[in-house]
Amino acid sequence: MSEDILNKFKKIHEEKKSTDTGKVLKIGIIGTGWIAEPHVNAYLKCPDAKIVACADLIDGKAAAFCKKMGLEDVRLYRSHKELLDNEELDAVSVCTYNCTHAECAIYALEKGVHVLLEKPMCVTLDEAVAIVRAEKASGKVLSIGFQPRFDENMKMIKKIVQNGELGDVYYIQTGGGRRRGIPTPFGTTFIQKDTGGIGALGDIGCYSLDMVLNAVGYPKPLTVSGYKSDFFGKRPSYYPKHPEYAKVFGVDDFAAAFIRLEGGIVLDFRISWAMNMDTSGDTLILGTKAGLRIPSTECWNGTVGGPMTLYHEISGKQVETVIPVIKTDFNLFDMKIRTFLDAIKEGTPSPIPSSQILYNQAIIDGINKSAELGREIEIKIPKI
């Protein structure tokens, strides 16, 4: 194999720019569950940001959270509306249940506050459209919580595709998930219909979709034939210590779909919180010149499961190029927060634009609807 291929994709270290501490941004945290912890840890590393307020619907939860995280002089509220009505904030992190993402993000944008919205963007396509319309009307920065974008291996995947190494991409297989991994260590909010809204499909499926869609330039989804199931989640024996969880399980623990994208690309997708298999397969991106294999991970952790392999030809000979795993020298969550703050201060575009994640959400919504109807459906995205 020619070293020229690998040399084309050698990591280029960017100069670390200094942080302007002349203006300190006032930050609010909406929702103080476990996902809020890495947000706070990242903000605390930023000298140009100060957390001044937190909100949570559960009585006493925000106070306990602030004590645990070492936050002092932080005002506490019982709802996102109370927080936003009583504080002059620059930005908020929305870390609430999936089903409340839309209302919290929209209210903040309408109040003229920049928003970092945790993934999944929301539950339905209609909610995603409403969020993007609110963002457009506000002129504020809205970034979605897809920190794997900053992983060097994810950047490598996009470089390989965008540099034309694969030729024209026509087929993608992606997904992944867990043999056993329904997220219940923090109770049932992930698995209840009225709080989670969607299960594995939104929780980790949105990540695997973003990995490949971002690589190929986020083409518009056209049609989807979807399937979902809940065989494990509704089984009392799955939760030896809490068999009652099976009665409240109201989302998917496995989903699969066949999606047609603009540009003649077909996307074969599957995702799992629980299944009788260690993996649903590696990610494959097939093009007219070459193919790329991306090893799966045991649990979607924001990077690749091992060295990638490029299957191509040199002078008529079929060869394989192994692309070593690249070490990311920074915390991905920290980068998610830092790029959000930079976009606010510098007036630059959102690091994870909603215009892209809208398509991600359209696919998730389409899989849900198709699975419930038992047939292929057209994905219709309204003009914004």
C-alpha positions as CSV (number, residue, x, y, z in Angstrom):
1,M,0.0,0.0,0.0
2,S,1.2,3.5,-0.9
3,E,2.2,5.8,1.9
4,D,0.7,8.6,-0.1
5,I,-2.8,7.6,1.0
6,L,-2.0,7.8,4.7
7,N,0.1,11.0,4.3
8,K,-2.9,12.8,2.8
9,F,-4.7,12.3,6.0
10,K,-2.1,13.0,8.6
11,K,-3.4,15.0,11.5
12,I,-2.8,18.7,11.2
13,H,-2.5,20.3,14.7
14,E,-4.2,23.6,14.9
15,E,-2.8,26.4,16.9
16,K,-4.6,26.7,20.2
17,K,-6.1,30.1,20.4
18,S,-6.2,32.1,23.5
19,T,-9.5,32.7,25.3
20,D,-10.8,36.3,25.5
21,T,-11.8,36.8,29.1
22,G,-12.9,40.4,28.6
23,K,-16.5,39.4,28.6
24,V,-17.8,36.7,30.9
25,L,-20.9,35.0,29.6
26,K,-23.7,34.3,32.1
27,I,-24.9,30.7,31.8
28,G,-28.0,28.9,32.9
29,I,-28.4,25.1,33.3
30,I,-31.9,23.8,32.5
31,G,-32.2,20.3,33.9
32,T,-29.8,19.0,36.5
33,G,-29.7,15.3,35.8
34,W,-26.5,13.3,35.1
35,I,-26.0,14.7,31.6
36,A,-25.7,18.2,33.1
37,E,-22.6,17.2,35.1
38,P,-20.2,17.2,32.1
39,H,-21.7,20.4,30.9
40,V,-20.9,22.1,34.2
41,N,-17.5,20.5,34.4
42,A,-16.7,21.9,30.9
43,Y,-18.1,25.4,31.7
44,L,-16.0,25.5,34.9
45,K,-12.9,25.1,32.7
46,C,-13.8,28.2,30.7
47,P,-12.6,31.5,32.3
48,D,-15.1,33.4,30.1
49,A,-18.2,31.7,31.4
50,K,-20.0,31.7,34.7
51,I,-22.9,29.5,35.7
52,V,-25.4,31.8,37.5
53,A,-28.6,29.9,37.6
54,C,-30.0,26.3,37.5
55,A,-33.5,25.0,37.1
56,D,-35.1,21.6,37.7
57,L,-38.7,20.4,38.0
58,I,-38.0,18.1,40.9
59,D,-38.0,19.8,44.3
60,G,-34.5,20.1,45.8
61,K,-32.8,18.4,42.9
62,A,-31.1,21.6,41.6
63,A,-29.8,22.5,45.1
64,A,-28.4,19.0,45.6
65,F,-26.8,19.2,42.1
66,C,-25.1,22.6,42.8
67,K,-23.8,21.3,46.1
68,K,-22.4,18.2,44.4
69,M,-20.8,20.2,41.6
70,G,-19.3,22.8,44.0
71,L,-21.4,25.6,42.4
72,E,-21.8,28.7,44.7
73,D,-23.9,31.8,44.5
74,V,-26.2,30.1,41.9
75,R,-29.9,31.0,41.8
76,L,-32.3,28.1,41.7
77,Y,-35.6,27.8,39.9
78,R,-38.4,25.2,39.5
79,S,-38.8,25.5,35.7
80,H,-37.1,26.8,32.6
81,K,-39.7,29.6,32.3
82,E,-39.0,30.8,35.8
83,L,-35.3,30.8,35.1
84,L,-35.5,32.6,31.8
85,D,-38.1,35.1,33.0
86,N,-36.0,36.2,36.0
87,E,-32.4,36.0,34.7
88,E,-30.5,38.1,32.2
89,L,-28.5,35.3,30.6
90,D,-26.3,35.0,27.6
91,A,-26.7,31.2,27.1
92,V,-28.3,28.1,28.5
93,S,-27.5,24.4,28.3
94,V,-30.8,22.4,27.9
95,C,-30.2,19.0,29.7
96,T,-33.8,18.0,30.3
97,Y,-35.9,14.9,29.2
98,N,-36.1,14.4,25.5
99,C,-39.8,15.3,25.5
100,T,-39.1,18.7,26.9
101,H,-36.1,19.6,24.7
102,A,-38.3,21.6,22.2
103,E,-40.3,23.7,24.7
104,C,-37.2,24.7,26.7
105,A,-35.1,25.5,23.6
106,I,-37.8,27.5,21.9
107,Y,-38.6,29.5,25.0
108,A,-34.9,30.4,25.5
109,L,-34.5,31.4,21.9
110,E,-37.6,33.6,22.1
111,K,-36.1,35.2,25.2
112,G,-33.0,36.1,23.1
113,V,-30.7,33.5,24.7
114,H,-28.2,31.3,22.9
115,V,-28.9,27.6,23.3
116,L,-26.8,24.5,23.6
117,L,-29.3,21.7,23.2
118,E,-28.5,18.2,24.3
119,K,-29.1,15.3,21.9
120,P,-31.4,14.0,20.6
121,M,-32.5,17.4,19.2
122,C,-36.1,16.5,20.3
123,V,-38.6,13.7,19.7
124,T,-40.5,14.5,16.5
125,L,-39.9,16.3,13.2
126,D,-42.6,18.9,14.0
127,E,-40.7,19.8,17.2
128,A,-37.4,20.1,15.2
129,V,-39.0,22.4,12.7
130,A,-40.4,24.6,15.4
131,I,-37.0,24.8,17.1
132,V,-35.2,25.8,13.9
133,R,-37.9,28.4,13.1
134,A,-37.4,29.9,16.6
135,E,-33.7,29.9,16.1
136,K,-34.0,31.7,12.7
137,A,-36.4,34.3,14.2
138,S,-34.1,34.9,17.2
139,G,-30.8,35.3,15.4
140,K,-29.1,33.4,18.3
141,V,-26.7,30.5,18.2
142,L,-28.3,27.1,18.6
143,S,-25.8,24.2,18.8
144,I,-26.8,20.5,19.2
145,G,-25.0,18.2,21.5
146,F,-23.1,16.0,19.1
147,Q,-19.6,16.0,20.6
148,P,-18.4,13.0,18.6
149,R,-18.0,15.4,15.7
150,F,-14.8,16.7,17.4
151,D,-13.2,13.3,17.6
152,E,-10.2,13.1,15.3
153,N,-11.3,9.8,13.9
154,M,-14.7,11.2,13.0
155,K,-12.9,14.0,11.2
156,M,-10.8,11.5,9.4
157,I,-13.9,9.7,8.1
158,K,-15.3,12.9,6.7
159,K,-11.9,13.8,5.1
160,I,-11.7,10.4,3.3
161,V,-15.2,10.8,1.9
162,Q,-15.0,14.5,1.0
163,N,-11.5,14.2,-0.6
164,G,-13.0,11.7,-3.1
165,E,-11.1,8.6,-2.0
166,L,-14.3,6.6,-2.2
167,G,-15.6,8.1,-5.4
168,D,-19.4,8.5,-5.4
169,V,-21.0,7.0,-2.3
170,Y,-24.0,4.8,-3.1
171,Y,-24.5,2.6,0.0
172,I,-24.0,3.0,3.7
173,Q,-24.5,0.4,6.5
174,T,-24.3,1.8,10.0
175,G,-25.7,1.5,13.5
176,G,-24.4,-0.4,16.5
177,G,-25.5,-0.5,20.0
178,R,-25.3,-2.9,23.0
179,R,-26.0,-6.5,23.8
180,R,-27.4,-5.4,27.1
181,G,-27.5,-1.7,27.9
182,I,-30.9,-0.2,28.6
183,P,-30.1,3.0,30.5
184,T,-31.8,2.7,33.9
185,P,-29.1,3.5,36.5
186,F,-30.8,6.9,37.0
187,G,-34.3,5.6,37.1
188,T,-36.9,5.4,34.4
189,T,-36.8,8.7,32.6
190,F,-35.0,7.3,29.6
191,I,-37.5,4.5,29.1
192,Q,-40.8,6.1,29.8
193,K,-42.8,7.4,26.8
194,D,-43.8,10.7,28.4
195,T,-40.2,11.6,29.3
196,G,-37.9,9.8,26.9
197,G,-40.3,9.7,23.9
198,I,-37.9,7.6,21.9
199,G,-35.4,5.0,23.1
200,A,-32.2,3.6,21.5
201,L,-33.3,5.2,18.3
202,G,-32.8,8.7,19.7
203,D,-30.3,8.1,22.5
204,I,-27.5,6.5,20.5
205,G,-29.0,6.1,17.0
206,C,-28.8,9.9,16.5
207,Y,-25.0,9.6,17.0
208,S,-24.4,6.8,14.4
209,L,-26.6,8.6,11.9
210,D,-24.6,11.8,12.4
211,M,-21.3,10.0,11.8
212,V,-22.2,8.9,8.3
213,L,-24.5,11.7,7.3
214,N,-21.9,14.3,8.3
215,A,-19.3,12.4,6.3
216,V,-21.4,12.5,3.1
217,G,-22.5,16.1,3.4
218,Y,-25.9,15.6,5.1
219,P,-28.1,14.8,2.0
220,K,-31.8,15.2,2.4
221,P,-33.7,12.0,3.4
222,L,-36.4,11.0,1.0
223,T,-38.1,7.8,2.1
224,V,-37.8,5.4,5.0
225,S,-39.0,1.9,5.8
226,G,-38.6,1.4,9.6
227,Y,-38.9,-1.2,12.3
228,K,-38.7,-1.0,16.0
229,S,-39.2,-3.4,18.9
230,D,-39.3,-3.5,22.7
231,F,-38.8,-7.2,23.6
232,F,-36.1,-6.7,26.2
233,G,-37.4,-3.5,27.8
234,K,-40.8,-5.0,28.6
235,R,-39.3,-8.2,30.1
236,P,-39.4,-8.0,33.9
237,S,-36.5,-10.5,34.1
238,Y,-34.3,-7.9,32.4
239,Y,-34.4,-5.8,35.6
240,P,-33.7,-8.3,38.5
241,K,-33.7,-5.5,41.1
242,H,-36.5,-3.5,39.5
243,P,-38.9,-5.8,37.6
244,E,-41.5,-3.0,37.8
245,Y,-39.5,-1.1,35.2
246,A,-41.0,-3.4,32.5
247,K,-44.4,-2.0,33.2
248,V,-43.4,1.6,32.4
249,F,-41.1,0.8,29.4
250,G,-42.7,2.7,26.6
251,V,-40.0,3.3,24.0
252,D,-37.9,1.2,21.5
253,D,-34.9,-0.9,22.6
254,F,-34.1,-1.9,19.0
255,A,-34.7,-0.2,15.7
256,A,-33.8,-0.7,12.1
257,A,-34.5,1.1,8.8
258,F,-33.8,1.3,5.1
259,I,-33.5,5.0,4.1
260,R,-33.1,6.5,0.7
261,L,-31.2,9.8,0.5
262,E,-30.8,12.5,-2.1
263,G,-28.0,11.7,-4.5
264,G,-28.9,8.0,-4.9
265,I,-27.4,6.9,-1.5
266,V,-29.1,4.1,0.4
267,L,-28.6,4.0,4.2
268,D,-29.1,0.6,5.9
269,F,-29.4,1.4,9.7
270,R,-29.9,-0.5,12.9
271,I,-29.4,0.4,16.6
272,S,-29.9,-1.3,19.9
273,W,-30.0,-0.9,23.6
274,A,-30.4,-4.7,23.9
275,M,-30.2,-7.6,21.5
276,N,-29.0,-11.2,21.3
277,M,-25.8,-10.2,19.6
278,D,-22.5,-8.4,20.5
279,T,-22.8,-6.0,17.6
280,S,-25.1,-5.3,14.7
281,G,-22.1,-4.9,12.5
282,D,-19.4,-2.5,11.4
283,T,-20.2,0.7,9.6
284,L,-19.5,0.4,5.8
285,I,-19.4,3.2,3.3
286,L,-19.3,1.9,-0.2
287,G,-18.3,4.1,-3.2
288,T,-17.5,3.7,-6.8
289,K,-13.8,3.9,-6.3
290,A,-13.3,2.4,-2.8
291,G,-15.0,1.2,0.4
292,L,-14.4,2.2,4.0
293,R,-14.9,-0.2,7.0
294,I,-15.3,1.5,10.4
295,P,-15.2,-1.0,13.3
296,S,-18.2,-0.9,15.6
297,T,-18.0,-0.1,19.3
298,E,-19.5,-2.1,22.2
299,C,-21.3,1.0,23.4
300,W,-21.6,4.2,21.3
301,N,-18.8,6.1,22.9
302,G,-18.1,8.9,20.4
303,T,-15.2,7.4,18.4
304,V,-14.4,4.3,16.4
305,G,-13.9,0.7,17.6
306,G,-10.5,0.2,16.1
307,P,-8.4,1.0,13.0
308,M,-10.4,1.7,9.9
309,T,-9.7,-0.1,6.6
310,L,-9.9,1.5,3.1
311,Y,-10.5,-1.1,0.4
312,H,-9.3,0.2,-3.0
313,E,-7.2,-0.5,-6.0
314,I,-3.7,0.6,-7.0
315,S,-2.6,0.0,-10.6
316,G,-5.4,-2.6,-11.0
317,K,-4.4,-4.5,-7.8
318,Q,-6.9,-4.8,-5.0
319,V,-5.3,-3.5,-1.8
320,E,-6.3,-2.5,1.8
321,T,-5.0,0.5,3.6
322,V,-5.3,0.3,7.4
323,I,-5.9,3.7,9.0
324,P,-4.6,3.8,12.6
325,V,-6.8,5.1,15.4
326,I,-6.0,8.7,16.0
327,K,-5.7,9.8,19.7
328,T,-7.9,12.9,20.5
329,D,-5.9,15.0,22.9
330,F,-8.8,16.8,24.4
331,N,-12.1,16.0,26.1
332,L,-14.9,15.9,23.6
333,F,-17.5,17.4,26.0
334,D,-15.1,20.3,26.8
335,M,-14.8,21.0,23.0
336,K,-18.6,21.0,22.7
337,I,-18.9,23.7,25.3
338,R,-15.8,25.7,24.1
339,T,-16.9,25.8,20.4
340,F,-20.4,26.9,21.5
341,L,-19.0,29.8,23.6
342,D,-16.6,30.8,20.8
343,A,-19.5,31.0,18.3
344,I,-21.4,33.3,20.6
345,K,-18.4,35.6,21.3
346,E,-17.1,35.7,17.7
347,G,-20.4,35.7,15.9
348,T,-19.5,32.6,13.9
349,P,-21.9,29.9,12.7
350,S,-23.0,27.2,15.1
351,P,-20.5,24.4,15.5
352,I,-23.3,21.8,15.1
353,P,-25.9,23.5,13.0
354,S,-29.6,22.7,13.4
355,S,-30.0,22.7,9.6
356,Q,-28.1,19.4,9.6
357,I,-29.6,17.8,12.7
358,L,-33.0,18.6,11.3
359,Y,-32.4,15.9,8.7
360,N,-31.1,13.6,11.5
361,Q,-34.4,14.1,13.4
362,A,-36.5,13.7,10.2
363,I,-35.0,10.2,9.8
364,I,-35.6,9.3,13.4
365,D,-39.2,10.6,13.2
366,G,-39.7,8.7,9.9
367,I,-38.5,5.4,11.3
368,N,-40.9,5.8,14.2
369,K,-43.9,6.6,11.9
370,S,-43.0,3.9,9.4
371,A,-42.6,1.3,12.1
372,E,-46.0,2.2,13.5
373,L,-47.7,2.1,10.0
374,G,-45.8,-1.0,8.9
375,R,-44.8,0.4,5.6
376,E,-42.4,2.7,3.8
377,I,-43.2,6.4,4.0
378,E,-42.0,9.6,2.3
379,I,-40.1,12.0,4.5
380,K,-41.6,15.5,4.1
381,I,-39.6,18.4,5.6
382,P,-41.5,21.7,5.6
383,K,-39.7,24.9,4.3
384,I,-38.3,27.0,7.1
